[in-house]
Amino acid sequence: MEAPILALTGRRSDQAGSSRDSTAAENMRQLVHLRWIAVAGQLLTILFVEYALGFHLPLLPMLLVIALQAGANIISFALLRTKRVPRIALLFGLLFDVGSLTAQLSLSGGASNPFVSLYLLQVVLGAILLQTWSVWVLVVLTAICFAGLTVGSRPLDYPPELEPLIGDLTTFGAWLSFVLSGVLLAMFVTRISRNLRARDAYLADLRQRAAEEEGIVRMGLFASGAAHELGTPLASLAVILGDWRRLPKIAQDPELAAELDDMQAEVQRCKAIVTDILHSAGEPRGEAMESVPAGAFLADIVDEWRPTLASAPLVVDLEALGDGAVVAGPALRQAIWNLLDNAAEASPAGLTLRATRDGEELVIAVIDDGRGFTEAQLASLGKLYQSGKGAGHGVGLFLANNVARRLGGRLEAVNREGGGAEVRLVLPLAPKRR
């Protein structure tokens, strides 16, 4: 059996950076959606005001601004395909939207245009998405743009028949601008807040995993040191047992000779475990992992495990596996071995190993007839030192949970109605080797 405790550890800073990039990309995607809404809304509004209400707008420059917004969206979409969106890109995106809005307003009434309140939409989004210094840059430039609209803007050319309704039209436009800003803010702030909460939850999970892996490192270092210390006494025991085998009294007693054989076998097993620990201490994470038939992999584990605890009969059910494959390695082998050890200790009368396929998942269940788990143990399943055996135990479930998570699966546990417990490793099926 192999015990690659140190092989489970790894650095998480790259994943934290990936999470930040992913959140920035998702927020940029929301800005792209908002800009498409702006493109469609501006186009419909311009055409309605020009042809339905009879206003005379500078169509060519206004349509050119809309075309620039569409082009910016195409560039943003290409940037999103790389999934590496720097946070500064969000500031540039919002500044571009402020500039586009300023250009459209300057061509259609300037500061008197009721849609000038849409500036607040950009400021609110910036306050949520940007760093503090970036927000103030956006606020200052937006204020400058607003002030610039008071001078040099093209006034609206009202048709003569609508001049008596200028006040009503302005009021209606202000109301429509308020409704539009409120709806867009509700839509996009909700989505962006969800993205930020998801990022925070992911980072919290990374911190939890880092704390757990620190525990794994400590256990690995302790195991490595203990393996070095155990090498000498195990070698001494092997020599003593060899000397005993040559004693006439033992050689002539079949019962003592059989017990001596068992002792030598256990010493050799201990030496093999120590050797594997020392070997795995320098093994990089993920080494020696490959896609193998799940049935053969589990059968090998059973064949190795049976002699170690013969007092606990093991029932094996692998018939439902078919030709399913799994990404296997020393860590997964150790995890399943630990589950069998735990179940045998809890249920000396016997236990069951059952493996089935559930869609694209492999379910490895270890079932015992012991006393089961308490509610507190089920709630903290897979956490270090959460065990009913006393302080310092629970390492087997903790390591099994980490192995399952690294392979894209999960660890589950339930109490059976008739008594006992069932612990399941749920893993994704691997592609079959050709």
N, C-alpha and C positions, 0 to 999 in steps of 0.2 A: 504494500500500500504506500501511496505517496502523500506527503503532507505539505503542499506548497503554500504555506501561510504568507510568506513574503511576496509571492507572485501575485497576490490579490491587490497590492497597493499600486497607486499611480497618482500623478499630479492632476489637479482640477483647474488650474488657472486658465488653460486654453478653453475649457468649457465655459467658464465664466465670461471670457471675452466673446465667445461665440454667442452666448445669451444676450449680451449687450448689442452685438451686431444684429442679431435676429430681431430684437425689439425695435432698434432703429429702422430696420428694413420694413417691419410691419407698420410702424408709424409713418414712414415715407409712403407706403402703399395707401394709407388713409388720406394723406395729402394729395396723392394722385387722384384718388376717387373724388375728393372735394373739388379738385381743379377741373375734372371732367364735368361735374355738376355745374361749375361756374361757366365753362365753355358752352354747355347746352343752354343754361339759363340766360346768359348774355346774348347768345344768338337769337333765341326766341324773343327776348325782350326788345332787342334792336329791330328785328323784323316787324314785330307787332306795333311798336311805336312809329316806325317809319311808314308802314303801309296801311295799318288799321286806323291809327289816330291822326295820321297826316303830318307828323313832325318831319322836319328836314334835318337829318343827321349826316355827319361825315362818314358815310358807310365804308369807304375804302380803308381809311386808317383804323376804324373800329374793328372791321373784319380782319385787318392785319394783326391787331393785338390778339384777337381770338386764335388766329393761326399760330402765333408765337406760343400761346398757352398750350395748344395741342402739340406743337413741336417739343416743348419742354416736358410734356407728359411722356412722349415717346422716348426721350433721352432718359427720363427717370425710370421708365419701365426697363430699359436696357441696363441701367444701374442696379435695379432690383434683381435682375437675373443673376448677377454675381453674388448676391446675398451678403455683400460686404459694404454696407452703407455707413460712412462716417457720420458722426453726429453733426458735424458742421454742415453737411448736406441739407439737414432739416432747416437750418438758419437760412441758407441760400434759397431754399425752396419757398420759405415764407416771405423772404424779401422780394423774390420774383413775383409772388402773388400780390404783394402790396404795390409793387411797381405797375403791374398789369391793371389793378383796380384804379390806381391813380391816373393812368393813361386814359382809361375808359371814362372816368368821371370828368377829367379835364376836357374831354370832347363832348360832354353832354351836361353842361351846367355847372361844373366845378363844385364848390362847397355847398351850393344851393340844391344839388341833386340829393333827393331823400335817401338814396342808397349809400351815402357817405358813411352811414353807421356800420357798414360791412367791415370797416377798418377794425372794429372791435373784435370781430371774429378771428382775424389773424393774430391780434394781440393775445386773446385768451388762449388760442392754440399754442402760441409761442410760450406763454407762461407755464403751460403743462409740459411741453416737449423739450424746451431748451434749458441750458444752464443759465445761471443768474446773469452773467455778463451778456450773454446772447439775447436774453429777454430785453435788457435795457437798450441794447443796440437796436432791436426791433421797435421798441417804444419810441425812441428818439427819432428814428428815420420815418416812422409812421406819422409822428407829430409834424415833422418837417414837410412831408408830402401833403398832409391836410392843410397846413398853412399855405403851401404853394398853390393849392386849388383856389385860394381867395384872390389870386392875381393871375392874369394871363389865361384863364380858362375860357372856353367857348360857351357862351350862354345858349340856353335852349331856345329854339325858334318855334314859339307856339303858333299853331294855326289860328286865324282870327276867330273862328267859331268856338275855340276852346278857351279863349282869354278870360271869359267870365267864370270859368271853372278852375282857374289856376290854383286857388286856395284849396279846393276840394281834391284836386289831383295831387297836390303836394302832400296833403294829409293822408290820402290813400297810399301814396308811395312810401311815406314814412311808416305807416302801419304794415304794409307789405314787406318793407325792409326789416322791420322788427320781427315779424313772423318768420321770415326766411332765416334771419340770424339765429332765432331761438331754436328752430327745427334743426338747422345744421349743427349748432352747438350741442344740442341734446344727442344727435346721432353720433357725431364724431368724438365728442368728449367721452361719451359712454364707451365707445370702441377703444379709444386710446387709453382710458383708465383701465379697461380690461387687459390690454396689452401690458401695461405697467404692473398691474397686480400679478399677472402670469410671470413676468420677469422676476418680481420680488419673491414669488413662491419658489421659482426655480433656483434662485440664488440661495434662499433659505435651505432648500433641499441639498444644494451643493455644500453648504456649510455643515449640515448634518452629516453628510457622507464623509466630508473631510475629517470630522471629529471621529467618526467610526473607523476610518482608515488609519487614523493615528493610533487607535487602539489595536488595530491589526498589526501595525508596525511594531508596537511595543511587544505584542505577543510573539511576533516573528523573531524579534531580537532575543527575547527570552528563550524561545524554543531553540534558536541556533546556539545560544550559549549553553543551554542545558544539554543539547546534543553533544557538544564538545566535552562537557563534563562526564556524560554517561559513557563515552567511548571506552575509557579505561576500565571501569568496573565491569562492563559487559564483556570485555576481552578477558578479564580475570575469571569471570564466571564460566566462560566458554572453556578456559584451560582447566579449571577445577572439575567441570562436568566430564571433560575428556579423561582426566585422571581417574575419576570415579568409575567410568565405564570399564577401565582395565582392572578394577578390584575383583578378585575371585568371588567374594560374597555377592556382589551385585550381578556379575556375569552369570552366576548360577541361579539367580532368582528372577524368573520371567516377569513377575509383577514389578519388582524394582527396576528391572531393565526397561520395561514399558514406560514407567513413570520418568525414568531418566531420559528416554527418547522425547517425551513430551516437554520436559524441561529444556532440553537442547533445542527443540523446535521453537519454543517461545523465546529463548535467548537469541536465536538466529533472526526471528521476526523483529525483536527489539533492535538488533543491530541494523536490519534493513530499514526500519523506520528512521533510525538516527542518520543513516547514510542519505536517505531521501530528504530529510530536513536540511542537512548540510548542502545537498545538491541544489535544492529549490531555493535556498537563501540567495544564490546568485543568479537565479533564472529570471529573465525579464518577463513582465506580465504578458500573457497571451501566447507564450512559446509552447510548442507541442500541442496546439489545439487544431483539430481537424474534424471534418464531417465524417462520421462513421455510422453504420447501422445501429439504431438505438437498441434493438433486441440483443445483438451480440455484445454491445458495450455493457448493458445491464447484466447479462449472463456472466460475463467475466468478473464483474464486481461481486456477484453472488458467490461464484466459485472461490474467490479470494476471501470473502467474509465468513462463509460458513464454518471453516475450521477454528476461527477465533473465538466463537461463543456457541459451542455445540449444545449447551443447555437450553438454548432458545430456538425451538424448531421454526424454520422459515418456510412459508408457503409463497411460491413465486407464480405470478400470473402475467405472462407477456404475450398472450395469444392475440390481444386486440391491437398490437403494435403494427402488424403488417410489415411493410418495407420502409417505415419511417426512419429518418436519419436525424442525428443531433450533433451539434458542435461540441465535441468532447475534449477533455483534457484532464490533467491531474487535479485541478481545483474542483471540477464537477465530480470526479471519482471520490475525492475526499469528502465532499458535501453529502453525497449519497451514503457513503460509509458511516459518517457521523449520524445521519438520521437512523440508520439501522442500529447503530450502537445505542442511541437514546431509546429507541423503541424496545430493544431487547432488555435494557435495564429496567424499563417501566413495566414490561410484560414478560417475565421469565417463562410463562407457559407457552409463548409462541407469538409470532407476528407475521404480517403479510406484506409482500412487495408487489404492487400492481401497477402496470404501466399501460396507458391507453392513449389514443389519439382523439383530440377534440378540435376538429377543423384543422387549422394550421399550427396547432400547439400539441406538445407532448406533455402528458400529465403523469408524473412519477409519484405514486402514493405509497407511503409507509404507514401501515395500520397496526395498532397494538390494542391489547385488552387491559391496559393499565387504568389508572385513576383519572386520566385526562388532564386537561388544562383548567386553571382557574380563569375567571373573567379577566383579571388583571394581566395574567400571562398572555391571553389571547390578544388583549388590547396592545401589548408591547411586544408582539411577536417579532423575533429577529433582532431585538436590541441586546446589546452586550450586558451580560450578567443578569438577564431576566430568566430565572430558572426556579423550579421547585425543589432543587437538590441542595440549595444553600448558596451562600456567597461564593462568587468565583466560577460558578457554572453557567450554563447557557451559551457557551462558546460555540458549540456545534450548530445550533440554530442561527446564531449570529453570522457565522461564516457561510452557512448554506444560503442565508438571505442575501449576502453580498455576492456570492457566486451567481445566484439566480438573476439578480439585478444587472450584473455585468453582462450576462448573456441575453439580456432583453426580456427576462421572464420575471417571475415573482414566487414568493413563498407563501403558502396558505396553511392554515391549521383549523380544524374543527373537532369538537367533541362528538362522538358517535352516540346515537340514541340508546343503544344497548350497553354502553360503557366503553371506555377506551377512547383513543384519539386517532385522528388521521391527519398526517402532515403531507402536504403536496408540494412538489416542485413543478411549476408550470413553465415550460420552456418553448420557445419558437422552434418549429421543425426546420432542419437545415436542408439545403438542396442536396439531392443524392449525387454522389460522385459518379462521373461517367467513366 
